[in-house]
Amino acid sequence: MVRLTRPFRAARSEALSWSNVELLMWLRWLAVAGQLVTILLVETVLDVRLPLVPLLAAPVVLILVNLGSIALLNRRHRFSQGELYAALTIDVEALCWQLYHSGGATNPFTTLFLLQIVIGAIILEARWSVLVAVNTSLCMLLLLFAHVPLDFPNTHANEPFGLYLVGSLLCFLLSAVLLVVFVGQLNRNRRTSERELSKLRQQATEEAHIVRMGLLASGAAHELGTPLSSLSVVLGDWSRIPAIAQEPDLLADIADMQRELQRCKAVVGSILMSAGELRGEDPQVEGLRSLLGDIVTEWRPRAGGIFLYEDGLGEDLDVISDPGLQQVIGNVLDNALEASPAYVRMAAVREGTEGLGDLVITVEDRGPGFSASVIGRIGQPYISTKGSEGRGVGLFLTANVLRTLGGRLAVANRAEGGAQVRLTIPLEAIAWQPAEAQRRKT
């Protein structure tokens, strides 16, 4: 069975044109089946002698067109209005050819032209649908004056109207089937478009929310910069006061405060960097293995028990040291360590064969896992896994940063207990490509 691959992440208009070509293809299969059944019934039941060679040529052509359509649907994501019109014109001309060899305008199946006009009016723009109507009208005008008369048997020669009524019934049944399939598929396409539009609206709302949070965070970071610098100077002065310098405990406390202060300043600097252009003129580049190793080194001391890290990356790759990506992984590790301080496992592997493949990071813990009410809403703002009102921002930001990179977030509960968070990131989105960077500079 031929399998069609729908366009992935295509624009709404592109996906719609793809669906229209697919719809015309399935209608064409039904039309071919209806034509063959009708020819068989007319030949065997009604005993009307038909010119089989020209009549069967049309279904053969339509089958070839459909085979070509399948190949195009698997390779392309978008079709122009002109291409849709050409596909519909082939159907109109095939019908005209069959009617020409089977009585012309006296054939009751001429009403199928109206179905072609309806299809054109729905899936085509106004100017193209007018051309379909003009084309079918010209075909009908031709069939009025030029056609091959039907060779009626003696039993029906004196009452051709009876055959016309039988043909009208067959045409009605075929039109009914085609309309049900056509309208039903259009309705499914409409519902799909509405769901996609709803997702786009939700995404726009979430991105606007992220922009507001980013502005708030960058503003707070700017405001915190000055007092943090002042505190750093004050602590330095305190450490040189003779009364304090002679107290080892006080010096140790000041050293701890300075370390925590430097950490706060690093966080503020990271926020300011994330609010700006992460990939500027001189971005920081390091190996993927080194980047993940630094994250593990930073987070391992915070674990109260076992912190496992499994490196399945294979060949190393130079990547942009993106603070946003580091924060994403850090958010997931923070949640895991809070839920399960005694055990956290992180695994990093490369998957996929297209391009550079994907970086897949899996974080597992032995905590309580996700509740049923939360697991289907992970990534929405303020949906917390910790049961606290106003939280849940971490995974929300994680999901949206991954979406910006073309990746995705997946969560699940482990059969043996605990939670599993899976981050999938296309390596092409974070890989360092010096040749491309050089072209941008020039």
CORRA-V237088 format. One record per residue. N is the residue number from 0. RES is the residue in one letter. PHI is phi in degrees with one decimal (none if undefined). PSI is psi in whole degrees, 0 to 359 (NA if undefined). Layout:
[[N & RES & PHI & PSI] [N & RES & PHI & PSI]]
This chain:
[[0 & M & none & 135] [1 & V & -74.5 & 132] [2 & R & -110.9 & 129] [3 & L & -97.7 & 141] [4 & T & -107.2 & 115] [5 & R & -70.0 & 151] [6 & P & -63.8 & 135] [7 & F & -97.5 & 129] [8 & R & 57.3 & 29] [9 & A & -77.6 & 157] [10 & A & -64.9 & 160] [11 & R & -61.6 & 317] [12 & S & -65.6 & 324] [13 & E & -66.9 & 315] [14 & A & -62.9 & 326] [15 & L & -67.8 & 316] [16 & S & -65.2 & 323] [17 & W & -62.5 & 316] [18 & S & -65.0 & 325] [19 & N & -67.0 & 320] [20 & V & -65.1 & 319] [21 & E & -61.9 & 319] [22 & L & -63.8 & 315] [23 & L & -60.8 & 324] [24 & M & -63.8 & 314] [25 & W & -68.5 & 324] [26 & L & -63.9 & 324] [27 & R & -66.8 & 321] [28 & W & -60.9 & 316] [29 & L & -64.1 & 320] [30 & A & -63.5 & 319] [31 & V & -62.3 & 314] [32 & A & -61.4 & 317] [33 & G & -64.2 & 320] [34 & Q & -63.5 & 315] [35 & L & -65.0 & 318] [36 & V & -64.5 & 318] [37 & T & -63.8 & 315] [38 & I & -61.0 & 318] [39 & L & -63.7 & 316] [40 & L & -65.2 & 317] [41 & V & -65.4 & 321] [42 & E & -72.1 & 317] [43 & T & -93.0 & 315] [44 & V & -83.4 & 311] [45 & L & -85.9 & 349] [46 & D & 59.9 & 35] [47 & V & -94.1 & 128] [48 & R & -81.5 & 118] [49 & L & -110.7 & 151] [50 & P & -76.2 & 90] [51 & L & -64.8 & 323] [52 & V & -61.1 & 306] [53 & P & -67.7 & 327] [54 & L & -69.0 & 322] [55 & L & -78.7 & 345] [56 & A & -65.2 & 325] [57 & A & -63.9 & 311] [58 & P & -59.8 & 324] [59 & V & -62.4 & 316] [60 & V & -62.7 & 317] [61 & L & -65.2 & 324] [62 & I & -64.3 & 318] [63 & L & -63.7 & 320] [64 & V & -62.0 & 319] [65 & N & -65.6 & 321] [66 & L & -62.8 & 321] [67 & G & -66.1 & 324] [68 & S & -64.9 & 322] [69 & I & -61.8 & 317] [70 & A & -63.5 & 319] [71 & L & -67.8 & 320] [72 & L & -64.3 & 330] [73 & N & -83.2 & 348] [74 & R & -109.2 & 333] [75 & R & -119.5 & 156] [76 & H & -110.5 & 348] [77 & R & -142.1 & 143] [78 & F & -133.2 & 140] [79 & S & -79.7 & 167] [80 & Q & -63.3 & 325] [81 & G & -63.4 & 322] [82 & E & -70.3 & 322] [83 & L & -64.3 & 319] [84 & Y & -64.0 & 319] [85 & A & -63.0 & 320] [86 & A & -63.7 & 318] [87 & L & -70.3 & 327] [88 & T & -65.1 & 324] [89 & I & -60.1 & 317] [90 & D & -63.8 & 319] [91 & V & -64.0 & 315] [92 & E & -68.6 & 324] [93 & A & -64.2 & 319] [94 & L & -65.1 & 318] [95 & C & -61.3 & 319] [96 & W & -60.4 & 315] [97 & Q & -66.9 & 319] [98 & L & -66.9 & 325] [99 & Y & -60.3 & 322] [100 & H & -91.3 & 8] [101 & S & -139.8 & 45] [102 & G & 102.1 & 353] [103 & G & 63.6 & 228] [104 & A & -67.6 & 344] [105 & T & -80.9 & 352] [106 & N & -80.4 & 127] [107 & P & -63.7 & 344] [108 & F & -75.9 & 1] [109 & T & -63.3 & 338] [110 & T & -66.0 & 346] [111 & L & -65.1 & 340] [112 & F & -60.3 & 325] [113 & L & -63.2 & 324] [114 & L & -64.0 & 321] [115 & Q & -63.5 & 322] [116 & I & -65.6 & 319] [117 & V & -62.2 & 314] [118 & I & -60.6 & 315] [119 & G & -62.3 & 320] [120 & A & -65.4 & 333] [121 & I & -88.1 & 317] [122 & I & -97.0 & 350] [123 & L & -111.7 & 158] [124 & E & -69.1 & 166] [125 & A & -56.6 & 313] [126 & R & -64.7 & 324] [127 & W & -74.1 & 323] [128 & S & -67.2 & 327] [129 & V & -63.8 & 320] [130 & L & -63.5 & 323] [131 & V & -63.1 & 316] [132 & A & -63.0 & 319] [133 & V & -65.2 & 318] [134 & N & -62.3 & 314] [135 & T & -66.1 & 325] [136 & S & -65.8 & 319] [137 & L & -65.6 & 322] [138 & C & -63.2 & 318] [139 & M & -64.8 & 320] [140 & L & -63.4 & 319] [141 & L & -62.1 & 317] [142 & L & -68.9 & 340] [143 & L & -67.9 & 325] [144 & F & -111.7 & 344] [145 & A & -138.7 & 118] [146 & H & -168.7 & 166] [147 & V & -95.9 & 117] [148 & P & -64.6 & 151] [149 & L & -75.1 & 145] [150 & D & -95.4 & 92] [151 & F & -75.9 & 144] [152 & P & -72.6 & 165] [153 & N & -60.9 & 328] [154 & T & -68.1 & 337] [155 & H & -114.5 & 2] [156 & A & -64.2 & 325] [157 & N & -86.4 & 345] [158 & E & -132.7 & 67] [159 & P & -68.1 & 339] [160 & F & -65.6 & 329] [161 & G & -61.9 & 318] [162 & L & -64.8 & 324] [163 & Y & -62.1 & 320] [164 & L & -66.7 & 320] [165 & V & -64.8 & 317] [166 & G & -62.9 & 322] [167 & S & -63.1 & 321] [168 & L & -63.2 & 314] [169 & L & -61.4 & 319] [170 & C & -64.4 & 320] [171 & F & -63.3 & 316] [172 & L & -63.1 & 317] [173 & L & -64.8 & 318] [174 & S & -63.5 & 321] [175 & A & -62.3 & 315] [176 & V & -63.0 & 314] [177 & L & -63.4 & 320] [178 & L & -67.4 & 319] [179 & V & -60.9 & 314] [180 & V & -64.7 & 316] [181 & F & -65.3 & 309] [182 & V & -67.1 & 321] [183 & G & -61.3 & 317] [184 & Q & -68.3 & 322] [185 & L & -61.0 & 320] [186 & N & -64.9 & 320] [187 & R & -65.1 & 319] [188 & N & -62.3 & 321] [189 & R & -64.5 & 316] [190 & R & -64.6 & 322] [191 & T & -63.4 & 317] [192 & S & -63.3 & 321] [193 & E & -65.2 & 320] [194 & R & -64.0 & 317] [195 & E & -65.3 & 321] [196 & L & -65.2 & 321] [197 & S & -62.9 & 320] [198 & K & -64.4 & 320] [199 & L & -64.5 & 320] [200 & R & -64.4 & 317] [201 & Q & -62.4 & 319] [202 & Q & -64.3 & 319] [203 & A & -62.8 & 320] [204 & T & -63.7 & 316] [205 & E & -65.3 & 320] [206 & E & -67.2 & 323] [207 & A & -63.0 & 322] [208 & H & -64.3 & 320] [209 & I & -65.1 & 319] [210 & V & -60.7 & 316] [211 & R & -63.3 & 318] [212 & M & -64.5 & 321] [213 & G & -64.6 & 317] [214 & L & -62.4 & 317] [215 & L & -63.2 & 316] [216 & A & -65.7 & 316] [217 & S & -65.9 & 323] [218 & G & -63.9 & 316] [219 & A & -64.2 & 321] [220 & A & -63.7 & 318] [221 & H & -62.0 & 317] [222 & E & -66.9 & 326] [223 & L & -78.8 & 340] [224 & G & -58.2 & 314] [225 & T & -65.8 & 308] [226 & P & -62.7 & 327] [227 & L & -65.5 & 320] [228 & S & -64.9 & 321] [229 & S & -63.6 & 317] [230 & L & -62.1 & 323] [231 & S & -63.1 & 318] [232 & V & -65.0 & 316] [233 & V & -61.6 & 315] [234 & L & -63.7 & 323] [235 & G & -63.5 & 319] [236 & D & -65.4 & 320] [237 & W & -60.9 & 320] [238 & S & -64.4 & 343] [239 & R & -98.8 & 357] [240 & I & -70.0 & 130] [241 & P & -56.8 & 320] [242 & A & -64.0 & 325] [243 & I & -81.4 & 322] [244 & A & -62.3 & 337] [245 & Q & -88.8 & 358] [246 & E & -110.1 & 102] [247 & P & -58.1 & 324] [248 & D & -65.5 & 317] [249 & L & -65.1 & 320] [250 & L & -62.9 & 322] [251 & A & -65.1 & 320] [252 & D & -64.5 & 318] [253 & I & -64.4 & 321] [254 & A & -62.8 & 318] [255 & D & -62.1 & 317] [256 & M & -63.5 & 321] [257 & Q & -66.3 & 321] [258 & R & -63.3 & 314] [259 & E & -65.7 & 326] [260 & L & -66.0 & 318] [261 & Q & -63.7 & 325] [262 & R & -65.7 & 318] [263 & C & -62.4 & 319] [264 & K & -66.0 & 324] [265 & A & -65.5 & 320] [266 & V & -63.5 & 316] [267 & V & -61.9 & 318] [268 & G & -63.2 & 322] [269 & S & -65.0 & 321] [270 & I & -64.3 & 316] [271 & L & -64.6 & 322] [272 & M & -66.6 & 319] [273 & S & -66.9 & 329] [274 & A & -73.8 & 340] [275 & G & -95.2 & 206] [276 & E & -90.9 & 111] [277 & L & -68.5 & 330] [278 & R & -112.4 & 75] [279 & G & -84.0 & 207] [280 & E & -71.4 & 332] [281 & D & -131.8 & 68] [282 & P & -70.7 & 153] [283 & Q & -82.6 & 127] [284 & V & -118.5 & 136] [285 & E & -151.9 & 168] [286 & G & -68.7 & 147] [287 & L & -60.6 & 319] [288 & R & -63.6 & 321] [289 & S & -68.6 & 320] [290 & L & -61.1 & 311] [291 & L & -69.7 & 325] [292 & G & -62.9 & 321] [293 & D & -64.3 & 321] [294 & I & -64.4 & 316] [295 & V & -63.0 & 318] [296 & T & -61.6 & 324] [297 & E & -70.9 & 321] [298 & W & -93.0 & 339] [299 & R & -60.1 & 317] [300 & P & -62.6 & 341] [301 & R & -81.6 & 348] [302 & A & -75.7 & 143] [303 & G & -91.6 & 3] [304 & G & -155.6 & 234] [305 & I & -83.4 & 131] [306 & F & -129.1 & 102] [307 & L & -95.5 & 141] [308 & Y & -132.0 & 123] [309 & E & -113.3 & 120] [310 & D & -98.8 & 107] [311 & G & -118.3 & 34] [312 & L & -77.2 & 335] [313 & G & 73.4 & 225] [314 & E & -64.5 & 136] [315 & D & -73.4 & 162] [316 & L & -146.9 & 135] [317 & D & -74.4 & 130] [318 & V & -132.9 & 164] [319 & I & -74.0 & 129] [320 & S & -78.3 & 83] [321 & D & -86.0 & 115] [322 & P & -59.8 & 327] [323 & G & -62.5 & 319] [324 & L & -66.6 & 319] [325 & Q & -62.3 & 321] [326 & Q & -67.3 & 323] [327 & V & -59.1 & 310] [328 & I & -65.3 & 322] [329 & G & -63.1 & 322] [330 & N & -60.4 & 317] [331 & V & -67.1 & 317] [332 & L & -64.8 & 323] [333 & D & -62.3 & 315] [334 & N & -62.3 & 318] [335 & A & -66.3 & 317] [336 & L & -68.8 & 327] [337 & E & -70.4 & 323] [338 & A & -78.3 & 329] [339 & S & -145.5 & 78] [340 & P & -62.2 & 334] [341 & A & -81.2 & 339] [342 & Y & -154.1 & 125] [343 & V & -142.2 & 136] [344 & R & -123.2 & 132] [345 & M & -124.6 & 129] [346 & A & -127.4 & 138] [347 & A & -126.4 & 125] [348 & V & -137.9 & 163] [349 & R & -107.4 & 131] [350 & E & -128.4 & 162] [351 & G & 91.4 & 153] [352 & T & -114.6 & 348] [353 & E & -84.1 & 129] [354 & G & 61.5 & 226] [355 & L & -85.1 & 351] [356 & G & 85.9 & 194] [357 & D & -119.6 & 146] [358 & L & -90.9 & 120] [359 & V & -114.9 & 117] [360 & I & -111.5 & 123] [361 & T & -114.5 & 127] [362 & V & -118.9 & 125] [363 & E & -123.3 & 149] [364 & D & -140.0 & 178] [365 & R & -117.2 & 32] [366 & G & -81.9 & 198] [367 & P & -74.1 & 348] [368 & G & 80.4 & 188] [369 & F & -96.1 & 141] [370 & S & -76.0 & 158] [371 & A & -62.9 & 328] [372 & S & -75.2 & 341] [373 & V & -100.4 & 326] [374 & I & -62.0 & 329] [375 & G & -84.5 & 356] [376 & R & -122.2 & 16] [377 & I & -60.7 & 135] [378 & G & 100.7 & 348] [379 & Q & -84.6 & 149] [380 & P & -64.5 & 136] [381 & Y & 64.3 & 27] [382 & I & -98.0 & 102] [383 & S & -95.5 & 143] [384 & T & -92.1 & 2] [385 & K & -111.9 & 2] [386 & G & 75.6 & 19] [387 & S & -111.6 & 134] [388 & E & -67.3 & 138] [389 & G & 84.1 & 6] [390 & R & -108.2 & 193] [391 & G & 92.8 & 9] [392 & V & -73.3 & 329] [393 & G & -58.5 & 306] [394 & L & -70.1 & 332] [395 & F & -61.9 & 311] [396 & L & -65.4 & 321] [397 & T & -58.6 & 311] [398 & A & -61.4 & 320] [399 & N & -76.9 & 325] [400 & V & -63.9 & 317] [401 & L & -62.6 & 320] [402 & R & -63.8 & 322] [403 & T & -62.2 & 324] [404 & L & -82.7 & 358] [405 & G & 86.4 & 12] [406 & G & -100.9 & 196] [407 & R & -155.4 & 158] [408 & L & -116.5 & 133] [409 & A & -133.7 & 135] [410 & V & -126.2 & 153] [411 & A & -161.1 & 163] [412 & N & -97.7 & 137] [413 & R & -77.8 & 146] [414 & A & -62.3 & 326] [415 & E & -87.6 & 5] [416 & G & 106.6 & 145] [417 & G & 99.5 & 181] [418 & A & -116.2 & 157] [419 & Q & -131.7 & 128] [420 & V & -117.6 & 129] [421 & R & -120.8 & 120] [422 & L & -105.8 & 125] [423 & T & -116.3 & 121] [424 & I & -129.1 & 120] [425 & P & -62.2 & 125] [426 & L & -65.7 & 335] [427 & E & -64.2 & 336] [428 & A & -76.9 & 338] [429 & I & -120.3 & 356] [430 & A & -71.7 & 145] [431 & W & -86.3 & 123] [432 & Q & -123.0 & 90] [433 & P & -62.8 & 327] [434 & A & -63.8 & 317] [435 & E & -65.9 & 320] [436 & A & -63.9 & 322] [437 & Q & -65.3 & 322] [438 & R & -65.0 & 323] [439 & R & -65.9 & 323] [440 & K & -68.0 & 323] [441 & T & -81.7 & NA]]
